[in-house]
Amino acid sequence: MVNAHKIKQEICEIGRRIYAKGFAAANDGNISVRISENEVLCTPTMHCKGFLTPEDIATVDMTGKQIAGRKKRSSEAMLHLEIYKQRADIKSVVHCHPPHATAFAVAREPIPQCVLPEVEVFLGDVPIARYETPGGQAFADTIIPFVHKTNVMLLANHGTVSYGESVERAYWWTEILDAYCRILLLAHQLGRVQSVGEQKERELLELKKGWGYSDPRNTPEYKNCDVCGNDIFRDSWKDAGVERQAFNSAPPASPQVAAATGDQEALIRAITDRVLEALSQQAG
């Protein structure tokens, strides 16, 4: 049996954490937990997430209709429901506006890869979903291209959404992401962000696989890809208006690594970079 009251208490606790971290100003953000095939608990609209009580939590069905609760459900419930429809393994969704991560969403700047080991293991590549007016099904549909390949994403000009097997896990991914984005912005002020490199990144991906965390880069589809110099979501950038401006991509794989993995595109880029570097030195 599901203890709905206990889950409501957990939602309120995560709401307090979100508010305390500055991830949700005023009445920002929303949290939900799926408790049955057709029932989802969710936070109410127009209420500060830092001061909720279990009695404030609404219940909706999988169409978005409110079926219980004294306060009106979140206006962005459809986003949560679409994630549940797409991913049967997901039990909780957290949406908020963490400042550092949201800065990347507002700038539509891809988040650099192959930099921080913990981020590579727990998050992996983070996509940016295209902008849509919040609230309706069109907004909810923006996550569909990415929802099966990640547990956290940026919503262009809006914020973040993360999801997992519990409300605490769903929240973790957002906290990790915002901490990482803060580190990136601080490192950028110092002058540069260094990559761990292709070979070390593949070691991290092996650790990730061993610990049971999924990552598209560990699937046959991306077996021969340059895992640092490329972005697995780059085909979506044009539609979402995403473009590298503040941060450069990680260096391409060395010719040796590219050749070993069979990544011809990376091999060509690496050789070209070496030739251009040599020509530059000769000209100097």
Kinemage of the C-alpha trace (Angstrom):
@kinemage 1
@onewidth
@group {chain A} dominant
@subgroup {mainchain}
@vectorlist {calphas} color= white
{ca met a 1} P 0.000 0.000 0.000
{ca val a 2} L 1.193 3.519 -0.840
{ca asn a 3} L 1.401 5.845 2.143
{ca ala a 4} L 0.132 8.999 0.445
{ca his a 5} L 0.509 11.162 3.555
{ca lys a 6} L 4.169 10.211 3.935
{ca ile a 7} L 4.818 11.016 0.272
{ca lys a 8} L 3.111 14.390 0.722
{ca gln a 9} L 5.475 15.069 3.625
{ca glu a 10} L 8.433 14.187 1.383
{ca ile a 11} L 7.172 16.574 -1.301
{ca cys a 12} L 6.970 19.350 1.303
{ca glu a 13} L 10.524 18.594 2.467
{ca ile a 14} L 11.884 18.839 -1.075
{ca gly a 15} L 9.906 22.056 -1.500
{ca arg a 16} L 11.702 23.464 1.557
{ca arg a 17} L 15.084 22.457 0.113
{ca ile a 18} L 14.297 24.044 -3.243
{ca tyr a 19} L 13.259 27.291 -1.568
{ca ala a 20} L 16.232 27.308 0.826
{ca lys a 21} L 18.661 26.798 -2.081
{ca gly a 22} L 17.169 29.715 -3.980
{ca phe a 23} L 15.912 27.438 -6.740
{ca ala a 24} L 12.332 28.747 -6.540
{ca ala a 25} L 11.528 32.397 -5.831
{ca ala a 26} L 8.080 33.300 -4.503
{ca asn a 27} L 5.664 30.705 -5.924
{ca asp a 28} L 8.048 29.280 -8.579
{ca gly a 29} L 8.499 25.576 -9.276
{ca asn a 30} L 6.427 22.444 -8.901
{ca ile a 31} L 6.915 18.902 -7.612
{ca ser a 32} L 4.978 15.700 -8.262
{ca val a 33} L 5.013 12.014 -7.342
{ca arg a 34} L 3.133 9.274 -9.153
{ca ile a 35} L 1.407 6.997 -6.615
{ca ser a 36} L -0.609 4.707 -8.886
{ca glu a 37} L -1.341 3.987 -12.520
{ca asn a 38} L -3.747 6.934 -12.707
{ca glu a 39} L -2.946 9.129 -9.675
{ca val a 40} L -0.271 11.781 -9.242
{ca leu a 41} L 0.314 13.992 -6.218
{ca cys a 42} L 1.433 17.524 -7.128
{ca thr a 43} L 2.103 20.860 -5.514
{ca pro a 44} L -0.513 23.630 -5.766
{ca thr a 45} L -0.274 26.686 -7.982
{ca met a 46} L 0.525 30.145 -6.557
{ca his a 47} L 2.064 28.811 -3.335
{ca cys a 48} L 5.628 29.138 -2.087
{ca lys a 49} L 7.289 25.724 -2.128
{ca gly a 50} L 9.162 26.512 1.080
{ca phe a 51} L 6.077 26.584 3.287
{ca leu a 52} L 3.819 23.790 2.056
{ca thr a 53} L 1.959 21.351 4.303
{ca pro a 54} L 0.688 17.881 3.318
{ca glu a 55} L -2.846 19.281 3.220
{ca asp a 56} L -1.822 21.636 0.404
{ca ile a 57} L -0.876 18.822 -1.994
{ca ala a 58} L -3.347 18.125 -4.805
{ca thr a 59} L -4.084 14.847 -6.601
{ca val a 60} L -4.599 14.685 -10.367
{ca asp a 61} L -5.291 11.894 -12.806
{ca met a 62} L -3.132 11.173 -15.866
{ca thr a 63} L -5.210 13.556 -17.992
{ca gly a 64} L -4.440 16.460 -15.651
{ca lys a 65} L -7.888 16.589 -14.046
{ca gln a 66} L -7.772 17.360 -10.330
{ca ile a 67} L -9.474 14.614 -8.341
{ca ala a 68} L -8.567 15.602 -4.764
{ca gly a 69} L -7.126 18.481 -2.747
{ca arg a 70} L -8.358 21.764 -1.352
{ca lys a 71} L -5.990 23.879 -3.449
{ca lys a 72} L -5.721 24.099 -7.217
{ca arg a 73} L -3.021 21.940 -8.784
{ca ser a 74} L 0.079 23.338 -10.470
{ca ser a 75} L -0.517 25.030 -13.819
{ca glu a 76} L 2.429 23.076 -15.258
{ca ala a 77} L 1.196 19.600 -14.312
{ca met a 78} L 1.055 18.526 -17.964
{ca leu a 79} L 4.856 18.635 -18.149
{ca his a 80} L 5.069 16.150 -15.285
{ca leu a 81} L 2.382 13.900 -16.713
{ca glu a 82} L 4.103 13.715 -20.099
{ca ile a 83} L 7.285 12.503 -18.423
{ca tyr a 84} L 5.322 9.790 -16.583
{ca lys a 85} L 3.658 8.747 -19.830
{ca gln a 86} L 7.007 8.494 -21.606
{ca arg a 87} L 8.904 6.788 -18.771
{ca ala a 88} L 7.150 4.057 -16.778
{ca asp a 89} L 10.163 3.830 -14.436
{ca ile a 90} L 9.820 7.443 -13.267
{ca lys a 91} L 7.970 8.098 -10.011
{ca ser a 92} L 8.745 11.766 -9.329
{ca val a 93} L 9.371 15.002 -11.235
{ca val a 94} L 10.871 18.273 -9.963
{ca his a 95} L 10.728 21.528 -11.931
{ca cys a 96} L 12.323 24.746 -10.676
{ca his a 97} L 14.558 27.682 -11.638
{ca pro a 98} L 18.045 27.164 -10.142
{ca pro a 99} L 19.915 30.373 -11.051
{ca his a 100} L 23.172 29.014 -12.474
{ca ala a 101} L 21.582 26.275 -14.562
{ca thr a 102} L 18.801 28.609 -15.670
{ca ala a 103} L 21.451 31.083 -16.843
{ca phe a 104} L 22.562 28.450 -19.373
{ca ala a 105} L 18.904 27.933 -20.352
{ca val a 106} L 18.406 31.672 -20.879
{ca ala a 107} L 21.651 32.021 -22.872
{ca arg a 108} L 20.819 28.743 -24.658
{ca glu a 109} L 24.433 27.775 -24.094
{ca pro a 110} L 25.260 24.041 -24.244
{ca ile a 111} L 26.669 22.779 -20.960
{ca pro a 112} L 30.297 21.651 -21.420
{ca gln a 113} L 31.054 17.934 -21.134
{ca cys a 114} L 34.035 15.927 -19.889
{ca val a 115} L 34.880 18.376 -17.125
{ca leu a 116} L 33.730 17.148 -13.696
{ca pro a 117} L 33.786 13.383 -12.946
{ca glu a 118} L 30.736 13.426 -10.664
{ca val a 119} L 28.660 15.189 -13.313
{ca glu a 120} L 29.708 12.729 -16.017
{ca val a 121} L 28.713 9.790 -13.811
{ca phe a 122} L 25.468 11.134 -12.361
{ca leu a 123} L 24.162 13.389 -15.140
{ca gly a 124} L 25.956 12.975 -18.452
{ca asp a 125} L 25.094 15.219 -21.374
{ca val a 126} L 22.306 17.711 -20.566
{ca pro a 127} L 20.003 18.837 -23.412
{ca ile a 128} L 18.183 22.137 -23.822
{ca ala a 129} L 14.535 21.744 -24.844
{ca arg a 130} L 13.099 24.386 -27.174
{ca tyr a 131} L 11.080 27.225 -25.679
{ca glu a 132} L 7.303 27.006 -25.483
{ca thr a 133} L 4.798 28.984 -23.406
{ca pro a 134} L 4.557 27.134 -20.064
{ca gly a 135} L 1.445 25.293 -19.040
{ca gly a 136} L -0.102 23.486 -21.985
{ca gln a 137} L 0.525 20.253 -23.855
{ca ala a 138} L 2.756 22.004 -26.410
{ca phe a 139} L 5.042 22.948 -23.515
{ca ala a 140} L 4.969 19.384 -22.199
{ca asp a 141} L 5.838 17.991 -25.636
{ca thr a 142} L 9.169 19.853 -25.724
{ca ile a 143} L 10.749 17.196 -23.483
{ca ile a 144} L 9.815 14.237 -25.700
{ca pro a 145} L 12.969 14.181 -27.889
{ca phe a 146} L 15.194 13.888 -24.794
{ca val a 147} L 13.234 12.199 -22.026
{ca his a 148} L 14.518 8.677 -22.736
{ca lys a 149} L 18.180 9.723 -22.865
{ca thr a 150} L 18.545 11.751 -19.674
{ca asn a 151} L 17.034 12.371 -16.232
{ca val a 152} L 17.586 16.133 -16.267
{ca met a 153} L 17.259 18.846 -18.874
{ca leu a 154} L 17.189 22.595 -19.328
{ca leu a 155} L 14.017 24.267 -20.556
{ca ala a 156} L 15.017 27.189 -22.793
{ca asn a 157} L 14.359 30.583 -21.155
{ca his a 158} L 12.644 28.856 -18.268
{ca gly a 159} L 14.470 26.532 -15.868
{ca thr a 160} L 15.164 22.864 -15.253
{ca val a 161} L 13.204 19.651 -14.987
{ca ser a 162} L 14.574 16.468 -13.432
{ca tyr a 163} L 13.003 13.137 -12.614
{ca gly a 164} L 13.734 9.832 -10.922
{ca glu a 165} L 12.511 6.865 -8.920
{ca ser a 166} L 11.836 9.000 -5.823
{ca val a 167} L 11.258 12.677 -5.081
{ca glu a 168} L 14.676 12.980 -3.441
{ca arg a 169} L 16.446 11.423 -6.437
{ca ala a 170} L 14.519 13.697 -8.803
{ca tyr a 171} L 15.712 16.688 -6.780
{ca trp a 172} L 19.339 15.468 -6.608
{ca trp a 173} L 19.862 15.791 -10.344
{ca thr a 174} L 18.829 19.451 -10.277
{ca glu a 175} L 21.085 20.236 -7.314
{ca ile a 176} L 24.062 18.533 -8.985
{ca leu a 177} L 23.386 20.392 -12.228
{ca asp a 178} L 23.165 23.822 -10.621
{ca ala a 179} L 26.339 23.250 -8.601
{ca tyr a 180} L 28.129 22.239 -11.800
{ca cys a 181} L 26.883 25.290 -13.709
{ca arg a 182} L 28.097 27.519 -10.873
{ca ile a 183} L 31.547 25.895 -11.032
{ca leu a 184} L 31.642 26.386 -14.809
{ca leu a 185} L 30.793 30.074 -14.513
{ca leu a 186} L 33.452 30.595 -11.821
{ca ala a 187} L 36.089 28.709 -13.823
{ca his a 188} L 35.207 30.738 -16.894
{ca gln a 189} L 35.904 33.928 -14.946
{ca leu a 190} L 39.381 32.573 -14.205
{ca gly a 191} L 39.992 32.250 -17.918
{ca arg a 192} L 39.437 28.671 -19.055
{ca val a 193} L 37.631 25.384 -18.484
{ca gln a 194} L 39.795 22.292 -18.960
{ca ser a 195} L 38.484 18.935 -20.194
{ca val a 196} L 39.569 15.632 -18.658
{ca gly a 197} L 40.048 14.302 -22.198
{ca glu a 198} L 38.612 11.498 -24.293
{ca gln a 199} L 40.472 8.573 -22.715
{ca lys a 200} L 39.698 9.568 -19.111
{ca glu a 201} L 36.096 10.239 -20.080
{ca arg a 202} L 35.765 6.691 -21.403
{ca glu a 203} L 37.071 5.434 -18.042
{ca leu a 204} L 34.300 7.421 -16.323
{ca leu a 205} L 31.713 5.961 -18.689
{ca glu a 206} L 32.935 2.460 -17.801
{ca leu a 207} L 32.541 3.284 -14.100
{ca lys a 208} L 29.068 4.620 -14.806
{ca lys a 209} L 28.095 1.419 -16.589
{ca gly a 210} L 29.471 -0.679 -13.728
{ca trp a 211} L 27.441 1.275 -11.172
{ca gly a 212} L 24.234 0.730 -13.122
{ca tyr a 213} L 23.692 4.263 -14.427
{ca ser a 214} L 22.548 4.472 -18.036
{ca asp a 215} L 24.138 6.840 -20.533
{ca pro a 216} L 23.500 7.114 -24.288
{ca arg a 217} L 27.259 7.234 -24.821
{ca asn a 218} L 27.427 3.663 -23.500
{ca thr a 219} L 25.005 2.396 -26.157
{ca pro a 220} L 25.844 1.008 -29.629
{ca glu a 221} L 24.370 4.153 -31.238
{ca tyr a 222} L 27.253 6.253 -29.910
{ca lys a 223} L 29.951 3.588 -29.728
{ca asn a 224} L 32.215 5.256 -32.303
{ca cys a 225} L 31.519 8.868 -31.373
{ca asp a 226} L 33.980 11.386 -29.976
{ca val a 227} L 32.408 11.506 -26.490
{ca cys a 228} L 33.945 14.862 -25.530
{ca gly a 229} L 34.248 16.864 -28.758
{ca asn a 230} L 30.670 16.160 -29.811
{ca asp a 231} L 27.313 16.667 -28.113
{ca ile a 232} L 24.796 13.834 -28.494
{ca phe a 233} L 21.950 16.382 -28.579
{ca arg a 234} L 23.548 18.731 -31.138
{ca asp a 235} L 20.988 17.823 -33.824
{ca ser a 236} L 18.355 19.580 -31.684
{ca trp a 237} L 20.304 22.824 -31.315
{ca lys a 238} L 18.977 24.613 -34.386
{ca asp a 239} L 15.343 24.017 -33.459
{ca ala a 240} L 15.937 25.285 -29.917
{ca gly a 241} L 18.208 28.193 -30.870
{ca val a 242} L 21.137 26.641 -29.006
{ca glu a 243} L 24.648 27.776 -29.918
{ca arg a 244} L 28.089 27.675 -28.295
{ca gln a 245} L 29.140 31.224 -27.450
{ca ala a 246} L 30.653 31.468 -23.961
{ca phe a 247} L 32.227 28.004 -23.699
{ca asn a 248} L 34.230 26.143 -26.319
{ca ser a 249} L 33.572 22.457 -26.938
{ca ala a 250} L 36.015 19.969 -25.469
{ca pro a 251} L 39.090 19.284 -27.644
{ca pro a 252} L 38.487 16.601 -30.287
{ca ala a 253} L 39.773 13.110 -29.661
{ca ser a 254} L 43.454 12.613 -30.426
{ca pro a 255} L 44.198 10.791 -33.700
{ca gln a 256} L 45.190 7.710 -31.688
{ca val a 257} L 41.949 7.582 -29.695
{ca ala a 258} L 39.819 8.451 -32.732
{ca ala a 259} L 41.465 5.720 -34.765
{ca ala a 260} L 41.064 3.184 -31.953
{ca thr a 261} L 37.337 3.925 -31.647
{ca gly a 262} L 36.753 4.130 -35.388
{ca asp a 263} L 35.434 7.696 -35.110
{ca gln a 264} L 36.299 9.014 -38.585
{ca glu a 265} L 34.787 12.445 -38.019
{ca ala a 266} L 36.849 12.947 -34.863
{ca leu a 267} L 39.943 11.623 -36.608
{ca ile a 268} L 39.558 14.134 -39.453
{ca arg a 269} L 39.035 17.000 -36.983
{ca ala a 270} L 42.017 15.982 -34.880
{ca ile a 271} L 44.340 15.717 -37.893
{ca thr a 272} L 43.092 19.047 -39.239
{ca asp a 273} L 43.742 20.704 -35.882
{ca arg a 274} L 47.272 19.303 -35.812
{ca val a 275} L 47.975 20.548 -39.360
{ca leu a 276} L 46.614 24.024 -38.595
{ca glu a 277} L 48.665 24.160 -35.404
{ca ala a 278} L 51.816 23.221 -37.316
{ca leu a 279} L 51.123 25.823 -39.999
{ca ser a 280} L 50.538 28.446 -37.333
{ca gln a 281} L 53.882 27.657 -35.713
{ca gln a 282} L 55.674 27.880 -39.060
{ca ala a 283} L 54.050 31.226 -39.808
{ca gly a 284} L 55.155 32.527 -36.406
